[in-house]
Amino acid sequence: MAKQPGWKDIPIGGLILEGGTAVKYETGSWRSNRPVLDKNKCTNCMLCWVFCPDSAIVVRESKMLGYDLEHCKGCGICARECPVKAITMVEETKFREGSNG
């Protein structure tokens, strides 16, 4: 018979062993609407990045490049907060059907 772990072998309950992250959890498949950026309107104010609850706005060298669609849930906060209306929400089915929105 295998030896059962004793109380000293069991980790203490309630410990947080690592920092919280959603990197391992792709949630983009939940999305029913996808953000679409009009780069001609975008002023790179970064308000979309500030307000995105999923850190799904891709930024490099202070420029908004697009979206991390594996983590974007399609909540539309980025579109709502954009002061120049450079972001619109498009039904995800338009992309799945092969249309580019």
Secondary structure by P-SEA (a helix, b strand, c coil): ccccccccccccccccccccccccccccccccbbbbbccccccccccccccccccccccccccccccccccccccccccccccccccccccaaaaaacccc
